[in-house]
Amino acid sequence: MSKKNQHVVPHGKEWAVKGAGNGKATVIVPTQQEAIAKGREIAQNQGSELLIHNRQGQIREKNTYGVDQHPPKG
C-alpha cells in the first residue's frame, strides 16, 4: 500500500478526504470532524500524514502518523 498523504478538504457544503494526487475523493461526509476522523484512520493505517485544510483551502493543521523524515528540532 502506498503512503499517500491524506487531505481533508472542503467539497461544496460537505468535506472530503483525498489521497495526495488523487482526482477523486476517498470519502465525502457532512462535517469536517467526520472527515478528520476518517482521514486520521486512513493516515494511521498507511503511516502517512494528515493535512487538514480550512474552507479557503489553506492548511490549518498537519499530523504525521508514520516515521517523520523531518522531525522538529529540540
PyMOL Python script that loads the backbone (N, CA, C, O; Angstrom):
from pymol import cmd

cmd.read_pdbstr("""\
ATOM      1  N   MET A   1       0.846  -1.177   0.000  1.00  0.00           N
ATOM      2  CA  MET A   1       0.000   0.000   0.000  1.00  0.00           C
ATOM      3  C   MET A   1       0.887   1.233   0.000  1.00  0.00           C
ATOM      4  O   MET A   1       1.840   1.313   0.775  1.00  0.00           O
ATOM      5  N   SER A   2       0.582   2.194  -0.861  1.00  0.00           N
ATOM      6  CA  SER A   2       1.394   3.403  -0.922  1.00  0.00           C
ATOM      7  C   SER A   2       1.090   4.313   0.262  1.00  0.00           C
ATOM      8  O   SER A   2       0.003   4.266   0.839  1.00  0.00           O
ATOM      9  N   LYS A   3       2.053   5.128   0.607  1.00  0.00           N
ATOM     10  CA  LYS A   3       1.907   6.024   1.747  1.00  0.00           C
ATOM     11  C   LYS A   3       1.549   7.414   1.261  1.00  0.00           C
ATOM     12  O   LYS A   3       2.355   8.338   1.371  1.00  0.00           O
ATOM     13  N   LYS A   4       0.366   7.571   0.732  1.00  0.00           N
ATOM     14  CA  LYS A   4      -0.089   8.879   0.254  1.00  0.00           C
ATOM     15  C   LYS A   4      -0.581   9.714   1.421  1.00  0.00           C
ATOM     16  O   LYS A   4      -1.329   9.240   2.276  1.00  0.00           O
ATOM     17  N   ASN A   5      -0.151  10.954   1.441  1.00  0.00           N
ATOM     18  CA  ASN A   5      -0.688  11.865   2.443  1.00  0.00           C
ATOM     19  C   ASN A   5      -2.174  12.038   2.201  1.00  0.00           C
ATOM     20  O   ASN A   5      -2.630  12.041   1.058  1.00  0.00           O
ATOM     21  N   GLN A   6      -2.922  12.181   3.271  1.00  0.00           N
ATOM     22  CA  GLN A   6      -4.371  12.346   3.193  1.00  0.00           C
ATOM     23  C   GLN A   6      -4.718  13.801   3.485  1.00  0.00           C
ATOM     24  O   GLN A   6      -4.196  14.398   4.426  1.00  0.00           O
ATOM     25  N   HIS A   7      -5.596  14.358   2.675  1.00  0.00           N
ATOM     26  CA  HIS A   7      -6.004  15.754   2.814  1.00  0.00           C
ATOM     27  C   HIS A   7      -7.493  15.825   3.135  1.00  0.00           C
ATOM     28  O   HIS A   7      -8.312  15.206   2.457  1.00  0.00           O
ATOM     29  N   VAL A   8      -7.836  16.582   4.172  1.00  0.00           N
ATOM     30  CA  VAL A   8      -9.235  16.885   4.488  1.00  0.00           C
ATOM     31  C   VAL A   8      -9.513  18.227   3.834  1.00  0.00           C
ATOM     32  O   VAL A   8      -8.926  19.243   4.208  1.00  0.00           O
ATOM     33  N   VAL A   9     -10.414  18.226   2.853  1.00  0.00           N
ATOM     34  CA  VAL A   9     -10.666  19.427   2.053  1.00  0.00           C
ATOM     35  C   VAL A   9     -12.163  19.706   1.933  1.00  0.00           C
ATOM     36  O   VAL A   9     -12.980  18.789   2.012  1.00  0.00           O
ATOM     37  N   PRO A  10     -12.520  20.989   1.741  1.00  0.00           N
ATOM     38  CA  PRO A  10     -13.927  21.304   1.514  1.00  0.00           C
ATOM     39  C   PRO A  10     -14.392  20.707   0.188  1.00  0.00           C
ATOM     40  O   PRO A  10     -13.637  20.646  -0.783  1.00  0.00           O
ATOM     41  N   HIS A  11     -15.630  20.276   0.169  1.00  0.00           N
ATOM     42  CA  HIS A  11     -16.230  19.668  -1.030  1.00  0.00           C
ATOM     43  C   HIS A  11     -17.656  20.201  -1.136  1.00  0.00           C
ATOM     44  O   HIS A  11     -18.600  19.553  -0.683  1.00  0.00           O
ATOM     45  N   GLY A  12     -17.811  21.374  -1.729  1.00  0.00           N
ATOM     46  CA  GLY A  12     -19.117  22.034  -1.728  1.00  0.00           C
ATOM     47  C   GLY A  12     -19.475  22.404  -0.302  1.00  0.00           C
ATOM     48  O   GLY A  12     -18.692  23.065   0.380  1.00  0.00           O
ATOM     49  N   LYS A  13     -20.639  21.990   0.156  1.00  0.00           N
ATOM     50  CA  LYS A  13     -21.050  22.232   1.543  1.00  0.00           C
ATOM     51  C   LYS A  13     -20.592  21.115   2.468  1.00  0.00           C
ATOM     52  O   LYS A  13     -20.801  21.177   3.680  1.00  0.00           O
ATOM     53  N   GLU A  14     -19.967  20.096   1.894  1.00  0.00           N
ATOM     54  CA  GLU A  14     -19.514  18.946   2.673  1.00  0.00           C
ATOM     55  C   GLU A  14     -17.987  18.960   2.762  1.00  0.00           C
ATOM     56  O   GLU A  14     -17.336  19.926   2.363  1.00  0.00           O
ATOM     57  N   TRP A  15     -17.433  17.875   3.290  1.00  0.00           N
ATOM     58  CA  TRP A  15     -15.989  17.726   3.435  1.00  0.00           C
ATOM     59  C   TRP A  15     -15.566  16.391   2.840  1.00  0.00           C
ATOM     60  O   TRP A  15     -16.313  15.413   2.880  1.00  0.00           O
ATOM     61  N   ALA A  16     -14.353  16.367   2.287  1.00  0.00           N
ATOM     62  CA  ALA A  16     -13.853  15.157   1.652  1.00  0.00           C
ATOM     63  C   ALA A  16     -12.468  14.809   2.181  1.00  0.00           C
ATOM     64  O   ALA A  16     -11.730  15.671   2.658  1.00  0.00           O
ATOM     65  N   VAL A  17     -12.135  13.525   2.084  1.00  0.00           N
ATOM     66  CA  VAL A  17     -10.783  13.054   2.339  1.00  0.00           C
ATOM     67  C   VAL A  17     -10.249  12.605   0.987  1.00  0.00           C
ATOM     68  O   VAL A  17     -10.855  11.775   0.310  1.00  0.00           O
ATOM     69  N   LYS A  18      -9.099  13.170   0.600  1.00  0.00           N
ATOM     70  CA  LYS A  18      -8.476  12.831  -0.679  1.00  0.00           C
ATOM     71  C   LYS A  18      -7.037  12.414  -0.454  1.00  0.00           C
ATOM     72  O   LYS A  18      -6.312  13.045   0.316  1.00  0.00           O
ATOM     73  N   GLY A  19      -6.630  11.364  -1.115  1.00  0.00           N
ATOM     74  CA  GLY A  19      -5.225  10.991  -1.122  1.00  0.00           C
ATOM     75  C   GLY A  19      -4.465  11.957  -2.014  1.00  0.00           C
ATOM     76  O   GLY A  19      -4.992  12.393  -3.037  1.00  0.00           O
ATOM     77  N   ALA A  20      -3.239  12.299  -1.648  1.00  0.00           N
ATOM     78  CA  ALA A  20      -2.428  13.226  -2.437  1.00  0.00           C
ATOM     79  C   ALA A  20      -2.335  12.759  -3.884  1.00  0.00           C
ATOM     80  O   ALA A  20      -1.981  11.611  -4.154  1.00  0.00           O
ATOM     81  N   GLY A  21      -2.652  13.651  -4.805  1.00  0.00           N
ATOM     82  CA  GLY A  21      -2.574  13.338  -6.225  1.00  0.00           C
ATOM     83  C   GLY A  21      -3.789  12.640  -6.798  1.00  0.00           C
ATOM     84  O   GLY A  21      -3.867  12.444  -8.011  1.00  0.00           O
ATOM     85  N   ASN A  22      -4.740  12.259  -5.958  1.00  0.00           N
ATOM     86  CA  ASN A  22      -5.946  11.587  -6.444  1.00  0.00           C
ATOM     87  C   ASN A  22      -6.936  12.602  -6.992  1.00  0.00           C
ATOM     88  O   ASN A  22      -7.103  13.686  -6.434  1.00  0.00           O
ATOM     89  N   GLY A  23      -7.583  12.244  -8.075  1.00  0.00           N
ATOM     90  CA  GLY A  23      -8.604  13.108  -8.653  1.00  0.00           C
ATOM     91  C   GLY A  23      -9.930  13.009  -7.915  1.00  0.00           C
ATOM     92  O   GLY A  23     -10.674  13.985  -7.817  1.00  0.00           O
ATOM     93  N   LYS A  24     -10.215  11.826  -7.402  1.00  0.00           N
ATOM     94  CA  LYS A  24     -11.482  11.597  -6.707  1.00  0.00           C
ATOM     95  C   LYS A  24     -11.273  11.502  -5.207  1.00  0.00           C
ATOM     96  O   LYS A  24     -10.210  11.103  -4.730  1.00  0.00           O
ATOM     97  N   ALA A  25     -12.310  11.879  -4.477  1.00  0.00           N
ATOM     98  CA  ALA A  25     -12.274  11.789  -3.013  1.00  0.00           C
ATOM     99  C   ALA A  25     -12.406  10.329  -2.581  1.00  0.00           C
ATOM    100  O   ALA A  25     -13.117   9.544  -3.208  1.00  0.00           O
ATOM    101  N   THR A  26     -11.719   9.988  -1.517  1.00  0.00           N
ATOM    102  CA  THR A  26     -11.837   8.656  -0.923  1.00  0.00           C
ATOM    103  C   THR A  26     -13.173   8.537  -0.215  1.00  0.00           C
ATOM    104  O   THR A  26     -13.838   7.504  -0.291  1.00  0.00           O
ATOM    105  N   VAL A  27     -13.566   9.613   0.484  1.00  0.00           N
ATOM    106  CA  VAL A  27     -14.830   9.640   1.214  1.00  0.00           C
ATOM    107  C   VAL A  27     -15.329  11.077   1.276  1.00  0.00           C
ATOM    108  O   VAL A  27     -14.535  12.015   1.347  1.00  0.00           O
ATOM    109  N   ILE A  28     -16.649  11.245   1.248  1.00  0.00           N
ATOM    110  CA  ILE A  28     -17.286  12.558   1.394  1.00  0.00           C
ATOM    111  C   ILE A  28     -18.274  12.451   2.544  1.00  0.00           C
ATOM    112  O   ILE A  28     -19.113  11.550   2.572  1.00  0.00           O
ATOM    113  N   VAL A  29     -18.168  13.384   3.500  1.00  0.00           N
ATOM    114  CA  VAL A  29     -19.020  13.370   4.690  1.00  0.00           C
ATOM    115  C   VAL A  29     -19.556  14.778   4.952  1.00  0.00           C
ATOM    116  O   VAL A  29     -19.027  15.751   4.412  1.00  0.00           O
ATOM    117  N   PRO A  30     -20.606  14.895   5.780  1.00  0.00           N
ATOM    118  CA  PRO A  30     -21.223  16.207   6.016  1.00  0.00           C
ATOM    119  C   PRO A  30     -20.379  17.198   6.821  1.00  0.00           C
ATOM    120  O   PRO A  30     -20.486  18.405   6.603  1.00  0.00           O
ATOM    121  N   THR A  31     -19.534  16.712   7.757  1.00  0.00           N
ATOM    122  CA  THR A  31     -18.813  17.635   8.634  1.00  0.00           C
ATOM    123  C   THR A  31     -17.305  17.447   8.541  1.00  0.00           C
ATOM    124  O   THR A  31     -16.806  16.386   8.165  1.00  0.00           O
ATOM    125  N   GLN A  32     -16.599  18.513   8.898  1.00  0.00           N
ATOM    126  CA  GLN A  32     -15.145  18.443   8.908  1.00  0.00           C
ATOM    127  C   GLN A  32     -14.664  17.454   9.964  1.00  0.00           C
ATOM    128  O   GLN A  32     -13.687  16.741   9.738  1.00  0.00           O
ATOM    129  N   GLN A  33     -15.325  17.402  11.094  1.00  0.00           N
ATOM    130  CA  GLN A  33     -14.930  16.477  12.158  1.00  0.00           C
ATOM    131  C   GLN A  33     -14.982  15.025  11.688  1.00  0.00           C
ATOM    132  O   GLN A  33     -14.088  14.236  11.995  1.00  0.00           O
ATOM    133  N   GLU A  34     -16.030  14.676  10.946  1.00  0.00           N
ATOM    134  CA  GLU A  34     -16.137  13.315  10.413  1.00  0.00           C
ATOM    135  C   GLU A  34     -15.021  13.037   9.409  1.00  0.00           C
ATOM    136  O   GLU A  34     -14.456  11.944   9.385  1.00  0.00           O
ATOM    137  N   ALA A  35     -14.710  14.033   8.584  1.00  0.00           N
ATOM    138  CA  ALA A  35     -13.647  13.877   7.592  1.00  0.00           C
ATOM    139  C   ALA A  35     -12.292  13.722   8.279  1.00  0.00           C
ATOM    140  O   ALA A  35     -11.464  12.922   7.843  1.00  0.00           O
ATOM    141  N   ILE A  36     -12.062  14.486   9.357  1.00  0.00           N
ATOM    142  CA  ILE A  36     -10.811  14.375  10.103  1.00  0.00           C
ATOM    143  C   ILE A  36     -10.676  12.973  10.696  1.00  0.00           C
ATOM    144  O   ILE A  36      -9.605  12.370  10.626  1.00  0.00           O
ATOM    145  N   ALA A  37     -11.749  12.459  11.272  1.00  0.00           N
ATOM    146  CA  ALA A  37     -11.714  11.121  11.872  1.00  0.00           C
ATOM    147  C   ALA A  37     -11.391  10.059  10.820  1.00  0.00           C
ATOM    148  O   ALA A  37     -10.565   9.178  11.060  1.00  0.00           O
ATOM    149  N   LYS A  38     -12.036  10.139   9.663  1.00  0.00           N
ATOM    150  CA  LYS A  38     -11.787   9.167   8.585  1.00  0.00           C
ATOM    151  C   LYS A  38     -10.375   9.311   8.039  1.00  0.00           C
ATOM    152  O   LYS A  38      -9.676   8.322   7.821  1.00  0.00           O
ATOM    153  N   GLY A  39      -9.960  10.569   7.819  1.00  0.00           N
ATOM    154  CA  GLY A  39      -8.621  10.829   7.306  1.00  0.00           C
ATOM    155  C   GLY A  39      -7.547  10.346   8.261  1.00  0.00           C
ATOM    156  O   GLY A  39      -6.533   9.795   7.832  1.00  0.00           O
ATOM    157  N   ARG A  40      -7.761  10.550   9.560  1.00  0.00           N
ATOM    158  CA  ARG A  40      -6.810  10.102  10.580  1.00  0.00           C
ATOM    159  C   ARG A  40      -6.682   8.576  10.546  1.00  0.00           C
ATOM    160  O   ARG A  40      -5.580   8.033  10.624  1.00  0.00           O
ATOM    161  N   GLU A  41      -7.811   7.906  10.429  1.00  0.00           N
ATOM    162  CA  GLU A  41      -7.814   6.441  10.368  1.00  0.00           C
ATOM    163  C   GLU A  41      -7.006   5.946   9.164  1.00  0.00           C
ATOM    164  O   GLU A  41      -6.199   5.025   9.289  1.00  0.00           O
ATOM    165  N   ILE A  42      -7.225   6.553   8.014  1.00  0.00           N
ATOM    166  CA  ILE A  42      -6.510   6.160   6.801  1.00  0.00           C
ATOM    167  C   ILE A  42      -5.013   6.456   6.944  1.00  0.00           C
ATOM    168  O   ILE A  42      -4.177   5.613   6.617  1.00  0.00           O
ATOM    169  N   ALA A  43      -4.680   7.649   7.431  1.00  0.00           N
ATOM    170  CA  ALA A  43      -3.276   8.038   7.586  1.00  0.00           C
ATOM    171  C   ALA A  43      -2.559   7.124   8.580  1.00  0.00           C
ATOM    172  O   ALA A  43      -1.405   6.755   8.357  1.00  0.00           O
ATOM    173  N   GLN A  44      -3.223   6.759   9.664  1.00  0.00           N
ATOM    174  CA  GLN A  44      -2.615   5.857  10.641  1.00  0.00           C
ATOM    175  C   GLN A  44      -2.364   4.486  10.026  1.00  0.00           C
ATOM    176  O   GLN A  44      -1.307   3.892  10.240  1.00  0.00           O
ATOM    177  N   ASN A  45      -3.327   3.984   9.265  1.00  0.00           N
ATOM    178  CA  ASN A  45      -3.172   2.672   8.620  1.00  0.00           C
ATOM    179  C   ASN A  45      -2.026   2.675   7.613  1.00  0.00           C
ATOM    180  O   ASN A  45      -1.335   1.669   7.453  1.00  0.00           O
ATOM    181  N   GLN A  46      -1.823   3.808   6.934  1.00  0.00           N
ATOM    182  CA  GLN A  46      -0.792   3.897   5.904  1.00  0.00           C
ATOM    183  C   GLN A  46       0.546   4.398   6.443  1.00  0.00           C
ATOM    184  O   GLN A  46       1.565   4.300   5.759  1.00  0.00           O
ATOM    185  N   GLY A  47       0.552   4.933   7.663  1.00  0.00           N
ATOM    186  CA  GLY A  47       1.771   5.529   8.196  1.00  0.00           C
ATOM    187  C   GLY A  47       2.145   6.781   7.439  1.00  0.00           C
ATOM    188  O   GLY A  47       3.320   7.012   7.155  1.00  0.00           O
ATOM    189  N   SER A  48       1.139   7.603   7.105  1.00  0.00           N
ATOM    190  CA  SER A  48       1.367   8.813   6.316  1.00  0.00           C
ATOM    191  C   SER A  48       0.960  10.056   7.107  1.00  0.00           C
ATOM    192  O   SER A  48       0.772   9.992   8.322  1.00  0.00           O
ATOM    193  N   GLU A  49       0.828  11.171   6.418  1.00  0.00           N
ATOM    194  CA  GLU A  49       0.446  12.421   7.061  1.00  0.00           C
ATOM    195  C   GLU A  49      -1.008  12.758   6.777  1.00  0.00           C
ATOM    196  O   GLU A  49      -1.566  12.363   5.753  1.00  0.00           O
ATOM    197  N   LEU A  50      -1.614  13.497   7.704  1.00  0.00           N
ATOM    198  CA  LEU A  50      -2.960  14.028   7.536  1.00  0.00           C
ATOM    199  C   LEU A  50      -2.836  15.534   7.505  1.00  0.00           C
ATOM    200  O   LEU A  50      -2.316  16.138   8.444  1.00  0.00           O
ATOM    201  N   LEU A  51      -3.314  16.150   6.427  1.00  0.00           N
ATOM    202  CA  LEU A  51      -3.291  17.600   6.286  1.00  0.00           C
ATOM    203  C   LEU A  51      -4.735  18.095   6.282  1.00  0.00           C
ATOM    204  O   LEU A  51      -5.539  17.689   5.443  1.00  0.00           O
ATOM    205  N   ILE A  52      -5.050  18.965   7.219  1.00  0.00           N
ATOM    206  CA  ILE A  52      -6.413  19.461   7.376  1.00  0.00           C
ATOM    207  C   ILE A  52      -6.469  20.881   6.828  1.00  0.00           C
ATOM    208  O   ILE A  52      -5.735  21.762   7.278  1.00  0.00           O
ATOM    209  N   HIS A  53      -7.345  21.092   5.856  1.00  0.00           N
ATOM    210  CA  HIS A  53      -7.491  22.389   5.213  1.00  0.00           C
ATOM    211  C   HIS A  53      -8.715  23.111   5.792  1.00  0.00           C
ATOM    212  O   HIS A  53      -9.645  22.477   6.291  1.00  0.00           O
ATOM    213  N   ASN A  54      -8.698  24.451   5.715  1.00  0.00           N
ATOM    214  CA  ASN A  54      -9.877  25.222   6.108  1.00  0.00           C
ATOM    215  C   ASN A  54     -10.765  25.432   4.879  1.00  0.00           C
ATOM    216  O   ASN A  54     -10.447  24.942   3.795  1.00  0.00           O
ATOM    217  N   ARG A  55     -11.859  26.147   5.039  1.00  0.00           N
ATOM    218  CA  ARG A  55     -12.804  26.370   3.926  1.00  0.00           C
ATOM    219  C   ARG A  55     -12.165  27.118   2.758  1.00  0.00           C
ATOM    220  O   ARG A  55     -12.615  26.989   1.620  1.00  0.00           O
ATOM    221  N   GLN A  56     -11.118  27.898   3.032  1.00  0.00           N
ATOM    222  CA  GLN A  56     -10.436  28.646   1.974  1.00  0.00           C
ATOM    223  C   GLN A  56      -9.363  27.807   1.278  1.00  0.00           C
ATOM    224  O   GLN A  56      -8.725  28.269   0.332  1.00  0.00           O
ATOM    225  N   GLY A  57      -9.168  26.574   1.750  1.00  0.00           N
ATOM    226  CA  GLY A  57      -8.211  25.674   1.127  1.00  0.00           C
ATOM    227  C   GLY A  57      -6.816  25.727   1.715  1.00  0.00           C
ATOM    228  O   GLY A  57      -5.934  24.994   1.268  1.00  0.00           O
ATOM    229  N   GLN A  58      -6.592  26.584   2.714  1.00  0.00           N
ATOM    230  CA  GLN A  58      -5.278  26.686   3.341  1.00  0.00           C
ATOM    231  C   GLN A  58      -5.112  25.584   4.383  1.00  0.00           C
ATOM    232  O   GLN A  58      -6.070  25.217   5.064  1.00  0.00           O
ATOM    233  N   ILE A  59      -3.892  25.058   4.505  1.00  0.00           N
ATOM    234  CA  ILE A  59      -3.620  24.034   5.513  1.00  0.00           C
ATOM    235  C   ILE A  59      -3.634  24.689   6.882  1.00  0.00           C
ATOM    236  O   ILE A  59      -2.915  25.659   7.121  1.00  0.00           O
ATOM    237  N   ARG A  60      -4.455  24.158   7.781  1.00  0.00           N
ATOM    238  CA  ARG A  60      -4.540  24.710   9.135  1.00  0.00           C
ATOM    239  C   ARG A  60      -3.910  23.801  10.174  1.00  0.00           C
ATOM    240  O   ARG A  60      -3.612  24.235  11.287  1.00  0.00           O
ATOM    241  N   GLU A  61      -3.705  22.530   9.810  1.00  0.00           N
ATOM    242  CA  GLU A  61      -3.122  21.574  10.749  1.00  0.00           C
ATOM    243  C   GLU A  61      -2.508  20.423   9.963  1.00  0.00           C
ATOM    244  O   GLU A  61      -2.968  20.072   8.877  1.00  0.00           O
ATOM    245  N   LYS A  62      -1.449  19.840  10.543  1.00  0.00           N
ATOM    246  CA  LYS A  62      -0.758  18.733   9.880  1.00  0.00           C
ATOM    247  C   LYS A  62      -0.325  17.742  10.953  1.00  0.00           C
ATOM    248  O   LYS A  62       0.280  18.129  11.952  1.00  0.00           O
ATOM    249  N   ASN A  63      -0.634  16.465  10.745  1.00  0.00           N
ATOM    250  CA  ASN A  63      -0.277  15.425  11.706  1.00  0.00           C
ATOM    251  C   ASN A  63       0.418  14.279  10.979  1.00  0.00           C
ATOM    252  O   ASN A  63      -0.019  13.859   9.908  1.00  0.00           O
ATOM    253  N   THR A  64       1.500  13.779  11.566  1.00  0.00           N
ATOM    254  CA  THR A  64       2.252  12.670  10.995  1.00  0.00           C
ATOM    255  C   THR A  64       1.942  11.397  11.775  1.00  0.00           C
ATOM    256  O   THR A  64       1.988  11.390  13.005  1.00  0.00           O
ATOM    257  N   TYR A  65       1.628  10.323  11.057  1.00  0.00           N
ATOM    258  CA  TYR A  65       1.303   9.039  11.686  1.00  0.00           C
ATOM    259  C   TYR A  65       2.243   7.937  11.250  1.00  0.00           C
ATOM    260  O   TYR A  65       1.878   6.761  11.278  1.00  0.00           O
ATOM    261  N   GLY A  66       3.426   8.294  10.855  1.00  0.00           N
ATOM    262  CA  GLY A  66       4.435   7.313  10.483  1.00  0.00           C
ATOM    263  C   GLY A  66       5.767   7.813  10.968  1.00  0.00           C
ATOM    264  O   GLY A  66       5.836   8.577  11.931  1.00  0.00           O
ATOM    265  N   VAL A  67       6.809   7.400  10.323  1.00  0.00           N
ATOM    266  CA  VAL A  67       8.138   7.879  10.664  1.00  0.00           C
ATOM    267  C   VAL A  67       8.293   9.249  10.019  1.00  0.00           C
ATOM    268  O   VAL A  67       8.241   9.379   8.796  1.00  0.00           O
ATOM    269  N   ASP A  68       8.482  10.264  10.847  1.00  0.00           N
ATOM    270  CA  ASP A  68       8.636  11.633  10.346  1.00  0.00           C
ATOM    271  C   ASP A  68      10.059  11.799   9.848  1.00  0.00           C
ATOM    272  O   ASP A  68      11.001  11.719  10.636  1.00  0.00           O
ATOM    273  N   GLN A  69      10.231  12.027   8.559  1.00  0.00           N
ATOM    274  CA  GLN A  69      11.550  12.176   7.970  1.00  0.00           C
ATOM    275  C   GLN A  69      12.165  13.528   8.300  1.00  0.00           C
ATOM    276  O   GLN A  69      13.369  13.715   8.124  1.00  0.00           O
ATOM    277  N   HIS A  70      11.361  14.475   8.776  1.00  0.00           N
ATOM    278  CA  HIS A  70      11.847  15.807   9.121  1.00  0.00           C
ATOM    279  C   HIS A  70      11.274  16.208  10.491  1.00  0.00           C
ATOM    280  O   HIS A  70      10.483  17.148  10.570  1.00  0.00           O
ATOM    281  N   PRO A  71      11.665  15.507  11.575  1.00  0.00           N
ATOM    282  CA  PRO A  71      11.114  15.844  12.877  1.00  0.00           C
ATOM    283  C   PRO A  71      11.596  17.220  13.343  1.00  0.00           C
ATOM    284  O   PRO A  71      12.689  17.652  12.977  1.00  0.00           O
ATOM    285  N   PRO A  72      10.782  17.907  14.151  1.00  0.00           N
ATOM    286  CA  PRO A  72      11.203  19.215  14.651  1.00  0.00           C
ATOM    287  C   PRO A  72      12.386  19.077  15.604  1.00  0.00           C
ATOM    288  O   PRO A  72      12.511  18.086  16.323  1.00  0.00           O
ATOM    289  N   LYS A  73      13.249  20.089  15.596  1.00  0.00           N
ATOM    290  CA  LYS A  73      14.425  20.072  16.468  1.00  0.00           C
ATOM    291  C   LYS A  73      14.025  20.525  17.860  1.00  0.00           C
ATOM    292  O   LYS A  73      13.120  21.343  18.024  1.00  0.00           O
ATOM    293  N   GLY A  74      14.706  19.985  18.860  1.00  0.00           N
ATOM    294  CA  GLY A  74      14.514  20.450  20.224  1.00  0.00           C
ATOM    295  C   GLY A  74      13.658  19.557  20.991  1.00  0.00           C
ATOM    296  O   GLY A  74      13.397  19.811  22.167  1.00  0.00           O
TER     297      GLY A  74
END
""", "prot")
cmd.dss("prot")
cmd.show_as("cartoon", "prot")
cmd.util.cbc("prot")
cmd.orient("prot")
